[in-house]
């Protein structure tokens, strides 16, 4: 946007003076070549030029009128252009050449001309003052202006000729007319100075460059009307300059009130579009009336797995919300608060996976219709890390407890078991032998639980040695097969060629047995247990997969929590032990479950020495 200040540099000066000078020179040349035709067809050419000026004035008023709802301060100039257009119409209709008025009314067109130019200069000056902000109801203001202007026009026509000084004679203009013209020129100069000094209101909307160029052309135009005698060269030059001056004013208005806002809107839309589509958060726009999506960004497609054409025009209620009522809850809260911040919801991907998102929602009006714009952050990984940290904290606490109390509990249990075995051998307790056997079995069971409990301890000693994971699996494979046959489950063994890794043989055997036993017990008869090893870019992997019904959603996030079990006689320590073993081996465990089965993948890191070999 061109902004004019008191400190005008040479470049800005050239941008104004050079075009204004070229326009003036062009008018001088056109007036020179048109002068003979002007003398022969003065009335016709004059009428055309005046109609052009009236049309430009009314067009300017029209633009100001319909942009006043956006910028009320523009309305004063619009009212000024309406006033000028009316007086110019009076001037045009009263011209002697048209024959609408008696020839004796020689001064009448000049009166309307001067009143029009004076009103024009006055409204331009008002536009640089606080009065520009005082316009109230535009319909009332326009009506009053129209009535007053017409009444003044009628008053000028009906007033006695003696009431006005003589402005024009058969030989040319009078001194009175010249003086009034110079007063108008002085008023134009005041407006030019104030506009160039940045005093004009709405300078960011109306192009001051063209305003100042218009004034630099308007002043010579008015000077011409102080020099002409009859229908000579200065007369046509003044009219040509006036048309050019009006054109520059219209140029300033259209540039500032139509083109500039359009460019700003286009720029704003482009910035919003880039921000919306390339934002790293999940952003959507949906209608309130039917809940249909009207736009989504690229991150939405990446997170939820949907293509744009699969989403637009579809209801937001069922598409991504894991709980359909969540959207209703959001909309109710939004209607109360007008904006919702930091709300967390579950989402559902296209592939059925569940995640978590948090973000904001607010109203936005598009095409006079209320919409909701949302911005969500996918916090699924964050919640996963938080659960993992909580699980590790639980394991650490359980480990500390195990290490502290296991010895103290086992000592009295050993004594109790010894006395029970002694009682069992005595004759007087022969009738209680069955009960004694049961008590000994239960003590053995408690001892097994304590042993498992102790394995959760970080203090549990492990000896990491370089060995092959397949060897550990082969060592316990007979036990796995025996367990599977008992439950009528088929074992599919897929052990690929893998490198050696640093593991504790005893703990890995326990890990494999725990995972396979859980898989076998989760399947009906005829199922298939898959035990697989393979290597990928992440490391060496152990995969244990079953054909069961899958893990319930409410349990999946709690796997590995001590004493959590779905088995009737389970202790809830099996998976806790597995996670503890995985942690001590600096490995990671991944769970993938569905209605068709569950797989546990344990990924062990490759030794650094072998990584160096691979890189080499």
C-alpha positions, 0 to 999 in steps of 0.5 A: 500500500502506498503511504504518503508522509511528510518526508517524501523521498525522490522515488515517491515524488517521481511516482506521483509527479511524473504520471501527473505531468504526463497526463497534463501534457497528454491533455495539452496535446489532445486539446490542441488537436481537438480545438478546431472540432471543439469550436464547431461542435462545442455543445456535443463535446461539452455534453459528452465530457460532462456526462462522463464526469457525472457518471464517474461521480455517481460511480464513486458514490455507489462504491462509497455507499456499498462499502460504508458497512465496512468503513463508515468513514468512507461515507462522507466522500460518497455524499460529497460525490452525490452532491457534485453529481447533482450540481453537475447535472444542473450545470449540464441541463442549463447550458445554453447550447441545449436550449432548455433555458432562455438565452438570457440565463447566461450565468446560470450554468456558471453558478451551478458549476461554481457551486459544484466545484466549491462543494467538491473542494469542501467535501474533500477537505472534510474528509481530512477532518474528524467530521469524516467519522460523524456520519450516522444513518446513511439512508437518512444522511443521503436523503437529507443531502439529496433534498438540500442539494435539489432545493439549492439548485432550484433556489439558484434557478428561481432567484432573481438575477440581480441577487448574484454577481455577474460571472460570465459575459459574452466576452468571457469570465468576470473578475468575480468568477476568477476570484471564486475559482481561485478560492476553489483552487486554494481549497484544493491546495489545502486538501492536497497539503493535508492528504500529502501530510497523512491527514486523510482518514482511511489512508490505508484504504484509499490510495493516496498516490492517486488522490494526490495525482488527481489534485495535481491535475485538478488545480491546472484544470481550475486555472484553465477556467479562469483564463478562457474567454469563450469556446477557446483552447483553455476551455476544452483543456480545462474540461479534459483535465477535469475528466482526467482528474475525476478518473484519477479519483475513481482510480484511487477509490477502486484501488483502495476500496475494491482491489486493495481489500480483495488483494488483502482478502486473497492474501489472508485466504492464502495465508490461512490456507497454508496455515490450515493445510500444512499445520502439524496439528489435526484441523477440521471445519464442520457445519453445526447444522448437520455435522458434515465436514467441509474441510480437513488438513493434511495431518488429518489424512496422515493420522486417521488414514482417510483421503480427503474425498472420503471425509468431505460431506460425511458426518463427523459424528461417526467418522473419527470419534471412538465414542459418538457421544463425545462429539455431542458432549463437545458441541454442548460445551461449545454452545455454553462456553463459545470455545473449548480448550484442552479437551481430551477424546478418544479417536478411531482410525480408518483401520479401527485402531484407537488413539487419543487427541486433545485440542480446541474447538471454536465457532467460525461463520462461513457464508453466513452459516455457523461452523466449528473449527477444531485443532487437535493434537495426537497424544496417543504416543504421549499416553503410551509413554505415560502408561509405560512410565507408570508400569515401570514405576510399578515394577520398580516398586514391586521389585523393591518390595520383592527384594525386601520381604521375600527372604523374611517371608520364606524363612517362616514358610520353610519352618512351617513346611518342615513342621507339616512334613514332620506331622505328616510322618507321625501316627497321631496325625494320620487322619489329617494327612490329606489336609497336611498335603494340601497345606504343603501344596499351598505353601509350595504354590506361595513359594512359586509366587514369591519366586516369580515376585522376586524375578520382578526385582531390578536386583535380580541378577542376570548374566548377559552372554552372546548367544542365539535366541533360537537356541533358547527357544529350541531348549523349551520347545518340547515344553511348549509342544507338550502344553499345546498338545494338552490344549489341542493347539498346533505349534507353527515354529518359524525360526529364521537365521538371526545373529547372536545377541546379548541375553540371559538364557534362563530369563529368555526361556522364562519369557518364551514360556510365559508368552506361549503359555498365555497364547495357548490358554487364550485359544480354543481347540484347533488354534495355531500358535506361531513362534517366529524369529527374524531380523529387521532394521530395528533388531532381532525379533521374537514373535508369539502369535495366537488365533484367539479372540483378542485382548479387550480394549479396556485391558490392552493399555494395562498389560504388564501391570502386576496382579492384573489377570483375566484368568480364573486361577491366575496370579497376574504376574506372568506378563509383569515378569515378561515386561521386567525381563524385556526391560532388563535386556534393554529390549521393547515389547509391542502388542498388536491385537484384533478379533482375529488374534494377538501377537507379542513382538519382542525386539532385542537390540543388535550388539554394537560390534555387529552394527559396526560390521554391517555399516562397514 
